[in-house]
Amino acid sequence: MASFRETGVLSEEDLAGRVPPLERLRRGPCAVIECVERIPCNPCADACPFGAITIEGPMVTPPQLDPERCTGCGTCLGVCPGLAIFLLDLSMGEGKAHVTVPYELLPVPEEGEGVQVISRAGEALGEGRVVRVRRVGTTWLVTVEVPEEWVFSARAVKVVCDG
């Protein structure tokens, strides 16, 4: 499999140890930090009101998440300049999941609206339904309901405009 450096797309191998365990996600929303670059950045760690995100060592070290301390509040999503943090939630059961993504385009989707769900590789997965829209800082957070099997791949949404 091609590496992140070659494709620009994170693989399961790149994310090993960064994804919260399934049992944690079944209890409610939890952040997943898909930041693997060694760059000087720490707004997520500074913003987390629960101390769930830490940076061990120099500030260029990618942040680490303690999923047991994460409440899924989403504060970290709104401050991440790389749009590399998402909320995953498997607590609704019935084969459904909620994925919250940072969104910085117009138009902003509305609750109840159908949107196209996009994978981290930029591929269309299918349609999802927007269940929540809120703003944190300057970033909109859009929560979309998707089939459970998309929870680890759905990373963006696209508003499909008529016309």
Stockholm file with secondary structure:
# STOCKHOLM 1.0

chainA/1-163         MASFRETGVLSEEDLAGRVPPLERLRRGPCAVIECVERIPCNPCADACPFGAITIEGPMVTPPQLDPERCTGCGTCLGVCPGLAIFLLDLSMGEGKAHVTVPYELLPVPEEGEGVQVISRAGEALGEGRVVRVRRVGTTWLVTVEVPEEWVFSARAVKVVCDG
#=GR chainA/1-163 SS CCCHHHHSCCCTTTTTTTSCCHHHHTTSCEEEECCCCCCSCCHHHHHCTTSCEECCSSTTSCCEECTTTCCCCCHHHHHCTTCCEEEEECTTCTTEEEEEEEECSSSCCCTTCEEEEEETTSCEEEEEEEEEEEEETTEEEEEEEEEGGGTTTEEEEECCCCC
#=GC SS_cons         CCCHHHHSCCCTTTTTTTSCCHHHHTTSCEEEECCCCCCSCCHHHHHCTTSCEECCSSTTSCCEECTTTCCCCCHHHHHCTTCCEEEEECTTCTTEEEEEEEECSSSCCCTTCEEEEEETTSCEEEEEEEEEEEEETTEEEEEEEEEGGGTTTEEEEECCCCC
//
